[in-house]
Amino acid sequence: MRAAAMRTVTRRQFSMIQSMRSFARSFESHPFERLPASTPSHALDWSLPIKGLAKKSALYFPFMGVFLGWPLVAATVADGHIQ
């Protein structure tokens, strides 16, 4: 009798969020699924990351040069003219 009473007390209540989470997880592929040995691994195309880095660098370094270098330019231009 006591075991049955303990089971009803320790039973978790129904949670809609928990059931929706379980339902959504049923559609996910398992994150640790094994890759088949019959197919080779996909080769990485290194040109894509290098092109992306080159595009970002082409904008980043000139803008940061202007952003960090304007006080030096202003001091050179205004040297001796402001009293």
Summary of the structure (lengths in Angstrom):
residues: 83
radius of gyration: 31.5
end to end distance: 95.5
largest distance: 96.8
contacts: 106
relative contact order: 0.04
helix: 60%
strand: 0%
